[in-house]
Amino acid sequence: MASVATPLQYGDPPRLGAYVVQARLQSLATGFVYLAQDADGRAVSVALLTRGAALDAAARERFLTAIRQAAPARGGVRGWMARARGRGPAGAPQVLAMDDGPAPWVAVAYTPGGVGAAWFLQSVLVSGTLIGETHGPDFVPYWLGDRAPAVPAPPPPAPPPVETRRAVLFALSALVVLLVLTGAIAWLLLGRGDEDPPPSRPLPPTMFVPTPPPLPSPNDTLKPSPTPSPGDSGTVSPRPSLPGEDLGDPI
């Protein structure tokens, strides 16, 4: 059946492994078929299960079994016989790459109008009976309602950057210098306080120098009082005595 490429929709993975997803080729009940491109520019067809089919262990195992039968292991008798035949099951395209993780997918070469990766989605649903004719109602898997693509989990985050050995040694040296300076400052602040203070210098002896007595000023000298004449009547005022002068007994 010819597939018509349609634009990608919300939820479609932008990349599957080494392939860049470009458009949708088919949208089935069991999965999606995408048109992708590898690093060399070659077009490939990639089949991816729906989220409901990927979460069902039986459906996922049927899809992976069909892929492994088309791309058997390289070792052992089965691998030797597959290489001798040059092909897998009848009508199966050649498998270029696959992923058997929680969101399995398979990539084959893209041929317009040819058999693509949708061939592997045919084995996901179980129809009919193994023995005899079909009797009774047909059962529908519970996961058919979940039609979203099974997007693979994002890759783990990159490890944090690791400093070079030179940077680590430089940081260690700076830390040692800082610790030494801190210890020296602590010793200066705490260690010096425990030492006895130096003895104080004795004061010089006191020198007493006698000062000369005060000299009287010219204004403080006493002038002699005038002597009264004989003709003056009255009493004679006595002469004031000087300090330290003994006047003796009165006559």
C-alpha positions in Angstrom: 0.0 0.0 0.0 1.4 3.4 -1.0 2.1 5.8 1.8 1.7 9.5 1.6 4.0 11.6 3.7 2.3 14.0 6.1 3.8 16.5 8.5 4.8 15.5 12.0 2.4 16.1 14.8 2.6 16.9 18.4 4.2 14.0 20.3 6.1 12.6 17.4 9.8 12.0 18.2 12.2 14.3 16.4 14.9 11.7 16.4 15.1 7.9 16.7 18.6 6.7 17.3 20.9 8.0 14.6 17.9 8.9 12.3 16.3 12.3 12.1 12.5 12.0 11.7 11.1 14.1 8.9 7.5 13.1 8.2 4.8 10.5 8.9 4.2 7.8 6.4 1.5 5.7 8.1 -0.6 5.9 11.3 -1.8 2.4 12.4 -3.6 1.1 15.5 -0.4 -0.6 16.6 2.2 2.0 15.7 3.5 4.7 13.4 5.7 4.6 10.3 8.0 7.6 9.8 10.2 8.8 7.0 13.6 9.5 8.4 17.2 10.3 7.2 20.5 9.0 8.5 23.8 10.9 8.8 24.7 10.2 5.2 21.4 11.5 3.8 19.8 8.1 3.0 16.1 7.8 3.4 14.8 5.1 5.8 11.4 3.9 7.0 11.1 3.6 10.8 8.3 1.7 12.6 7.5 2.8 16.2 4.9 1.2 18.5 2.2 3.2 20.1 2.5 3.9 23.8 -0.3 1.4 24.6 1.4 -1.4 22.6 4.8 -0.6 24.1 3.4 -0.9 27.6 1.8 -4.3 26.9 4.5 -7.0 27.4 3.0 -9.5 25.0 2.5 -7.0 22.1 6.0 -5.6 22.6 7.4 -9.1 22.5 5.6 -10.0 19.3 7.0 -6.9 17.6 10.5 -7.7 18.8 10.3 -11.3 17.8 9.4 -10.3 14.2 12.4 -8.0 14.1 14.8 -10.6 15.5 13.6 -13.2 12.9 14.3 -10.7 10.1 17.7 -9.8 11.6 19.0 -12.9 13.4 22.1 -13.0 15.6 25.4 -13.1 13.9 26.6 -16.2 15.7 25.3 -19.7 15.9 23.6 -22.0 13.4 20.6 -19.7 12.9 22.9 -16.8 12.0 24.9 -19.0 9.6 21.7 -20.3 7.9 20.2 -16.7 7.7 23.4 -15.5 6.0 23.3 -18.4 3.6 19.7 -17.7 2.6 20.4 -13.9 2.5 17.0 -13.0 3.9 14.7 -13.5 6.9 11.1 -14.5 6.9 9.2 -14.3 3.6 8.5 -10.7 2.6 10.4 -9.2 5.5 12.5 -6.1 4.6 16.2 -6.0 5.6 16.7 -4.5 9.1 19.2 -1.6 9.2 18.8 -0.8 12.9 16.6 -1.5 15.9 16.0 -0.6 19.5 14.5 -3.2 22.0 14.1 -0.8 24.9 10.9 0.5 26.5 9.9 2.2 23.2 11.1 -0.3 20.5 11.5 0.7 16.9 13.0 -0.7 13.7 14.5 1.0 10.7 14.6 -0.4 7.1 15.6 1.1 3.7 12.9 3.4 2.3 11.5 2.4 -1.1 8.6 4.4 -2.5 5.7 2.0 -3.0 7.6 -0.9 -1.6 7.5 -2.9 1.7 8.6 -0.7 4.5 8.9 -0.9 8.3 5.1 -1.3 8.5 5.6 -5.0 7.8 6.7 -5.6 11.4 3.6 -4.0 12.8 1.4 -6.7 11.4 2.4 -9.2 14.0 1.5 -7.0 17.0 -2.2 -7.8 16.9 -3.4 -11.4 17.3 -6.3 -12.4 15.0 -8.0 -15.7 14.3 -7.4 -19.0 16.2 -4.6 -21.5 16.1 -6.9 -24.5 15.6 -10.2 -24.7 13.8 -12.6 -22.0 12.8 -13.2 -18.7 14.6 -16.0 -18.9 17.1 -17.4 -16.4 19.5 -16.7 -12.6 19.8 -13.5 -11.0 18.7 -11.6 -9.5 21.6 -10.0 -6.0 21.3 -6.8 -5.3 23.3 -7.2 -2.9 26.1 -4.3 -0.7 24.9 -5.8 0.2 21.5 -7.2 3.4 23.0 -3.7 4.8 23.7 -2.6 6.0 20.2 0.2 8.3 21.2 3.7 7.4 20.0 5.9 5.6 22.4 8.6 8.2 22.7 11.9 6.9 24.0 13.1 8.2 27.3 15.5 11.2 27.0 19.1 10.5 27.4 20.6 10.9 30.9 22.0 14.3 31.6 25.7 14.9 31.0 27.9 14.5 34.1 28.9 17.7 35.8 32.2 19.2 34.5 35.2 18.0 36.4 37.9 20.5 37.3 41.4 19.9 36.0 44.2 18.8 38.3 45.9 22.1 38.0 42.8 23.9 39.2 42.3 21.5 42.1 45.9 22.0 43.2 45.6 25.8 43.0 42.4 25.7 45.1 44.1 23.5 47.7 47.1 25.7 47.9 44.9 28.8 48.4 43.0 26.9 51.2 46.3 26.0 53.0 47.5 29.6 52.9 44.2 30.9 54.2 44.3 28.4 57.1 47.9 29.4 58.0 47.0 33.1 58.0 43.9 32.4 60.1 46.1 30.5 62.7 48.7 33.3 62.8 46.0 35.9 63.4 44.4 33.8 66.2 47.8 33.3 67.9 48.5 37.0 67.8 45.1 37.8 69.3 44.9 35.1 71.9 48.5 34.0 72.6 49.9 37.5 73.4 47.2 38.1 76.0 48.5 35.3 78.3 52.0 36.8 78.5 53.0 39.0 81.5 53.0 42.7 80.7 56.5 44.3 80.7 57.4 46.2 84.1 56.5 49.8 84.1 59.3 52.4 84.2 59.7 54.1 87.7 58.8 57.7 88.0 61.7 60.2 88.5 62.1 61.6 92.1 60.4 64.8 93.0 62.7 67.8 93.2 61.7 70.6 95.6 63.3 74.0 94.6 62.6 76.9 97.1 61.2 80.0 95.6 62.4 83.5 96.7 60.0 85.6 98.8 57.9 88.1 97.0 59.3 91.6 96.6 57.0 94.6 97.4 56.2 96.8 94.5 56.9 100.5 94.6 53.3 101.3 95.0 53.2 99.3 98.2 55.9 101.4 100.1 54.7 103.7 102.9 55.6 107.4 102.7 56.5 109.3 106.0 53.9 111.6 107.3 54.8 115.3 107.6 56.1 116.5 111.0 53.8 119.1 112.6 55.2 122.5 113.4 55.3 123.9 117.1 52.6 126.3 116.3 50.2 123.8 115.2 47.8 123.0 117.9 46.2 119.7 118.4 47.5 116.4 118.9 50.1 114.7 116.8 48.9 111.7 115.0 51.1 108.8 115.7 53.3 107.6 112.9 52.3 104.3 111.6 54.6 101.5 112.4 56.3 99.4 109.9 56.0 95.7 110.0 58.5 94.3 112.4 59.3 97.6 114.1 59.2 97.6 117.9 57.9 100.9 119.1 58.7 100.1 122.7 56.8 101.3 125.8 55.0 104.5 125.6 56.6 107.5 127.5 
